[in-house]
Amino acid sequence: MVRFQNVGMRYGFGPEVLRDISFELEPGSFHFLTGPSGAGKSSLLRLLYLAHRPSRGIISMFGRDMAQAKRHELPEMRRRIGVVFQDFRLLAHLSALDNVALPLRIAGYPREKARAHVVELLNWVGLGDQLDALPATLSGGEQQRVAIARAVIARPRLLLADEPTGNVDDEMALRLMHLFIELNRLGTTVLIASHDQLLIRRLGKPVLRLVDGTILSGPPETA
């Protein structure tokens, strides 16, 4: 699904924020990404959702060398990826329902079929009474749940989540993790960036650790 070989990344002419990154994500795998603040987790996710080009090295995704991908091909490839951003990136003029439905609409789902799927998922994350709410009227935790629902609604081939449980209580965090696990059981490859070591150990999934811009791998108990 994903292969990084000696990848480096920098912003502009600055120093590399990631260097010599090598790892693989097998199809249908589930990993956590962890490390101290400033280690480069968000930068690594930017490479994974094709928002930034590496400064060196090889990135292969979905069986393709991304250096060979044309600019006009990137939007279609991004549609295979679900992303939960730390700043949510909800569209302010759309309701919770319409924000979550957006990936289905882009994929050409009939409106009523899309609505039924969205309503079911928003009920599951505890927002069934907020279907018509605009993002500005929702709390941070509620916005986060809308963003998660939007990321998973179309069953992406790859799901990337940046601190997806940072604004919710422990009970909801566990509920959201079960949503990710169920999506993974259906075949989605999952990578979740998180500082929550207790949650990471509780789920017992493999961990990729970033330290000073370099990635290490190890069992959950060493994260």
C-alpha positions as CSV (number, residue, x, y, z in Angstrom):
1,M,0.0,0.0,0.0
2,V,2.7,2.4,1.0
3,R,6.5,2.2,0.8
4,F,9.0,4.9,1.8
5,Q,12.7,4.4,0.8
6,N,15.3,6.8,2.2
7,V,12.8,9.7,2.0
8,G,13.8,13.2,3.1
9,M,11.6,16.3,3.3
10,R,12.2,20.0,3.7
11,Y,10.1,23.2,3.5
12,G,11.6,25.6,1.0
13,F,15.3,26.0,1.4
14,G,15.3,25.1,5.1
15,P,16.9,22.0,6.7
16,E,15.3,18.6,6.3
17,V,12.5,18.0,8.8
18,L,12.4,14.4,7.8
19,R,15.5,12.3,6.8
20,D,16.2,8.8,5.7
21,I,12.6,7.7,6.3
22,S,12.0,4.0,5.3
23,F,9.0,1.9,6.2
24,E,6.2,0.0,4.6
25,L,2.4,-0.2,5.3
26,E,1.0,-3.5,4.0
27,P,-2.6,-3.5,2.6
28,G,-5.0,-3.9,5.5
29,S,-2.5,-3.0,8.2
30,F,-3.1,-0.8,11.3
31,H,-0.3,1.3,12.7
32,F,0.1,4.1,15.2
33,L,2.5,6.9,14.5
34,T,4.0,8.5,17.6
35,G,6.9,10.6,18.8
36,P,7.6,13.9,20.7
37,S,6.2,17.2,19.5
38,G,8.3,18.5,16.6
39,A,9.5,15.1,15.6
40,G,7.8,15.4,12.2
41,K,4.5,13.5,12.5
42,S,2.4,16.1,10.7
43,S,5.1,16.5,8.0
44,L,5.1,12.7,7.4
45,L,1.3,12.8,7.1
46,R,1.6,15.6,4.5
47,L,3.7,13.3,2.4
48,L,1.3,10.5,2.7
49,Y,-1.8,12.5,1.6
50,L,0.2,13.9,-1.3
51,A,0.2,17.5,-0.1
52,H,4.0,17.8,-0.3
53,R,6.7,16.4,-2.4
54,P,9.8,14.7,-0.8
55,S,13.2,16.4,-1.2
56,R,14.7,13.0,-1.9
57,G,14.0,9.3,-1.8
58,I,11.2,7.2,-3.2
59,I,7.6,7.1,-2.2
60,S,5.4,4.3,-3.7
61,M,1.6,4.3,-3.0
62,F,-1.1,2.1,-4.5
63,G,1.6,0.3,-6.5
64,R,2.9,3.5,-8.1
65,D,6.1,5.5,-7.8
66,M,4.8,8.9,-6.9
67,A,7.6,10.7,-8.6
68,Q,6.1,9.4,-11.9
69,A,2.6,10.7,-11.0
70,K,1.4,13.7,-13.1
71,R,-0.2,16.6,-11.3
72,H,-3.6,16.0,-12.9
73,E,-3.5,12.4,-11.5
74,L,-3.2,13.5,-7.9
75,P,-6.8,14.4,-7.2
76,E,-8.0,10.9,-8.2
77,M,-5.3,9.4,-6.0
78,R,-6.3,11.6,-3.1
79,R,-9.8,10.3,-3.3
80,R,-8.5,6.9,-2.2
81,I,-7.2,8.5,1.0
82,G,-9.3,9.6,4.0
83,V,-7.7,12.2,6.2
84,V,-8.6,13.5,9.7
85,F,-6.7,16.8,10.1
86,Q,-5.9,18.4,13.5
87,D,-7.7,21.6,12.4
88,F,-10.7,19.6,11.0
89,R,-10.9,21.6,7.8
90,L,-14.7,21.5,7.7
91,L,-16.5,23.7,5.1
92,A,-18.0,26.5,7.1
93,H,-21.0,27.0,4.8
94,L,-22.1,23.3,4.9
95,S,-24.0,21.5,7.6
96,A,-22.5,18.5,9.4
97,L,-24.5,16.2,7.2
98,D,-23.3,17.9,4.0
99,N,-19.7,18.0,5.2
100,V,-19.7,14.3,5.8
101,A,-21.6,13.5,2.6
102,L,-19.0,15.4,0.4
103,P,-16.8,12.4,-0.4
104,L,-19.9,10.4,-1.4
105,R,-21.2,13.2,-3.6
106,I,-17.8,13.6,-5.3
107,A,-17.8,9.8,-5.9
108,G,-21.2,10.1,-7.6
109,Y,-23.5,8.5,-4.9
110,P,-27.2,9.3,-5.4
111,R,-28.2,12.0,-2.9
112,E,-30.7,9.9,-0.9
113,K,-28.4,6.9,-0.7
114,A,-25.6,9.2,0.5
115,R,-27.9,10.8,3.1
116,A,-28.9,7.5,4.6
117,H,-25.2,6.4,5.0
118,V,-24.3,9.8,6.6
119,V,-27.2,9.8,9.0
120,E,-26.3,6.3,10.2
121,L,-22.7,7.3,10.8
122,L,-23.5,10.6,12.5
123,N,-25.8,8.8,14.8
124,W,-23.1,6.3,15.6
125,V,-20.6,9.1,16.6
126,G,-23.3,10.8,18.8
127,L,-24.3,13.6,16.4
128,G,-27.6,12.4,15.1
129,D,-29.3,15.5,16.6
130,Q,-26.8,17.9,14.8
131,L,-27.3,17.0,11.2
132,D,-28.2,20.5,10.1
133,A,-25.7,22.3,12.4
134,L,-23.0,24.5,10.8
135,P,-19.4,23.9,12.0
136,A,-19.3,27.2,13.9
137,T,-22.1,26.1,16.1
138,L,-20.4,22.9,17.1
139,S,-17.9,22.4,19.9
140,G,-14.3,21.3,19.1
141,G,-15.1,17.7,20.0
142,E,-18.2,17.7,17.8
143,Q,-16.3,19.2,14.9
144,Q,-13.7,16.5,15.3
145,R,-16.3,13.8,15.1
146,V,-17.8,15.3,12.0
147,A,-14.2,15.4,10.5
148,I,-13.7,11.7,11.4
149,A,-17.1,10.7,9.9
150,R,-16.2,12.6,6.7
151,A,-12.9,10.8,6.5
152,V,-14.3,7.3,6.8
153,I,-17.7,7.6,5.1
154,A,-16.4,6.4,1.7
155,R,-14.4,3.5,3.0
156,P,-11.0,4.8,1.7
157,R,-8.2,2.5,0.9
158,L,-5.9,4.4,3.2
159,L,-7.0,6.3,6.3
160,L,-4.7,8.9,7.9
161,A,-5.6,10.5,11.2
162,D,-3.7,13.3,13.1
163,E,-4.5,13.1,16.8
164,P,-8.2,12.1,16.1
165,T,-9.1,11.7,19.8
166,G,-7.5,14.9,21.1
167,N,-10.7,16.7,21.8
168,V,-13.0,14.0,23.0
169,D,-13.4,12.2,26.4
170,D,-12.0,8.7,27.0
171,E,-15.3,6.9,26.3
172,M,-15.7,8.6,22.9
173,A,-12.0,8.1,22.1
174,L,-12.5,4.4,22.5
175,R,-15.7,4.4,20.5
176,L,-13.9,6.3,17.6
177,M,-11.0,3.8,17.7
178,H,-13.5,0.9,17.3
179,L,-14.8,2.8,14.3
180,F,-11.3,2.8,12.8
181,I,-10.8,-0.9,13.7
182,E,-14.0,-1.8,12.0
183,L,-12.9,0.1,8.9
184,N,-9.6,-1.7,9.0
185,R,-11.4,-5.0,9.2
186,L,-13.2,-4.1,6.0
187,G,-9.8,-3.7,4.3
188,T,-8.7,-0.1,4.9
189,T,-5.1,0.5,5.8
190,V,-5.0,2.8,8.9
191,L,-2.3,5.1,10.2
192,I,-3.1,7.1,13.3
193,A,-0.8,9.8,14.8
194,S,-1.3,10.0,18.5
195,H,0.3,11.1,21.8
196,D,-2.0,8.9,23.8
197,Q,0.3,6.1,25.0
198,L,-2.4,4.5,27.2
199,L,-4.7,4.2,24.2
200,I,-1.9,2.9,22.0
201,R,-0.9,0.2,24.5
202,R,-4.6,-0.7,25.1
203,L,-5.1,-1.4,21.4
204,G,-1.8,-3.3,20.9
205,K,-1.2,-2.3,17.3
206,P,2.3,-1.9,15.8
207,V,3.9,1.5,16.3
208,L,6.1,3.7,14.1
209,R,8.1,6.1,16.2
210,L,9.5,9.4,14.9
211,V,12.5,10.7,16.7
212,D,14.4,13.8,15.4
213,G,13.0,13.4,12.0
214,T,13.9,9.7,11.7
215,I,11.5,6.8,12.0
216,L,12.0,3.8,14.1
217,S,9.6,0.8,14.4
218,G,8.9,-1.4,17.4
219,P,6.3,-3.3,19.3
220,P,3.6,-1.3,21.1
221,E,5.1,-1.7,24.6
222,T,8.3,0.1,23.5
223,A,6.4,3.1,22.1
